[in-house]
Amino acid sequence: MSKERKFKKRHCKYCEAKIDSIDYKDLSLLKFTLSERFKIMPRRLTGNCKKHQELATIAIKRARQTALIPYIIDRKNVVDSPFELIR
């Protein structure tokens, strides 16, 4: 028998902060659900609940549409921390 690994359960950051709505202009909140290449990370990695993951996804898509967050990152011009480019 192999031992099963027990991982620490991740908790939703938005539930802990008691946030009801996620604004697309608040990029400091949205960067927790984005990867280094500005892809939306899944719930199993972020620990978000279903409600807040859906709200964050909608907010990220709106921020992309208003050009606050880029759609893609160029592989040739790699930056150490892409979140420093966001104001």
Number of C-alpha atoms within 10 A of each C-alpha: 3 4 5 6 6 6 6 6 8 13 12 17 16 19 13 8 8 9 10 11 12 20 16 21 15 14 18 10 15 19 17 14 20 18 13 14 17 18 14 19 17 14 16 10 9 17 18 22 16 11 12 20 21 14 15 25 19 15 20 29 16 16 20 16 12 12 10 17 22 15 14 10 14 8 8 6 7 10 14 8 10 13 17 8 8 12 9
